[in-house]
């Protein structure tokens, strides 16, 4: 499993603690320092079964400055959203857990973390 994380994020710290407690191996990717490419982000969105606006942190300064809360949320707008999120990776929700079974979850809730642990156990 790979975790896209921000080392200073409390939700990321909680996800690491949950995975450590369950003895689930994972690799960390500090996605603010190693931003994804547009192709990588599109693949993660596919794995999450999500649209970019579903995992965009609209309260971030970069989103506010771009006026992203008012951007269209349709298929034609997907590349624009992805481009903005790649240019300003702090817009990407965290932590994102890329599961070894090919899926992914946003690990912000205990339920999402439980699901990630469960799915990790079935791929061992």
N, C-alpha and C positions, 0 to 999 in steps of 0.2 A: 504494500500500500504506500502511496505517496501522499503527503499532506502539504498542501499549499498553505503557508502560514506566515504570520507576522509575529516575530518574537516578542513584541510588546503588547500583543492582544490577549486579553484575559480569556476569551472564548477559545483561542488557540492553545493557551496553557491548559485549560480544562480538557480539551480534546487530547492533548499529549498525556495528561494524567490518566484519563480513562483508558487510552490504548496501553499505556504502561501497566496499569493495574490489571488489565486483561491479558497482558503479555502478548500483545499483537505487534509484530514487527512493522516498522514503517520508516520511510525516508522523508526527511524534511526538505522542502523547497521554499526558500525565502523569496516568495514571488515578487516582492518589491525590489529586491536586488537582482533577481533573475526573472524578469517579466516574460510572460508567455508571448509567443507569436500569435498572430491572428488565427493561424491554422490550429495551433494548440488550444486556444481559447474556444474556438468553434467545436473542436473535438470534446473538450470538457463539457460544454453546453449540451452536446449530443448525449454524452454519458449521463449527465444530470437530468436529461429530458426537460431542459429549461430554455427559456429565451434570455437574451442578455439582460433585459430589464428586470428579470426575476432575481438576478444575483448582482445587481448594481447597487452600490452604496450611494444613493442619491443625496444624502446629507453631507457628503464630502465636499470640500471646497471646490475641487476640480469639476464635480458634477454641477454645483450651483453656478459656477462661472460659465459653464457651457450651456446652462439652461436645460439640462437633460430631463428634468421632471416634466417638461412640456414637449419633449420629442415624441414623434409618432411611435407607436408600438405595433408595427406591422412588419410583414416579411420583407418589404422593400427597405425598411430601416435597419434591419439586423446588421449589415456591414458597417453602418455609421456607428452603432452602439459598440460593436466589437473594436473598431478602430480607436474609439475614445478610451475604452477600457484597457487596451494594449498600451496606448500612449500614457495613460495615468493608471497604473495597476492598483493603486490604492482604492480605486472604484470597485474592484472585485471583492465580493463578499468572502469572508473567511471564517473558519478554515474550510477548505475544500479537501475532501478525502477521495482520492482516486483509488478505487478498490481493485484488487487483483482479479476479480471476476468480470471486469470490464465496465462496471457501473461506477457511480460516484454519488456522494452525498455532501451536503453542506452541513458540517458538524457543529451547529450552534446550539442544538438542543440535546437533552439527555436521550430522547427517543432516537434522534439521528445517530448519536454515538452508539447506542445499543444496537441499532440496525447495522452499523459498520462493523462492530465487533462480531455480531452474529454471522454476517456474510464473510468476514475474514476467516472465521472458524470453519466454514464449509468449503473453503478453497485450500485448506492445508493438506 
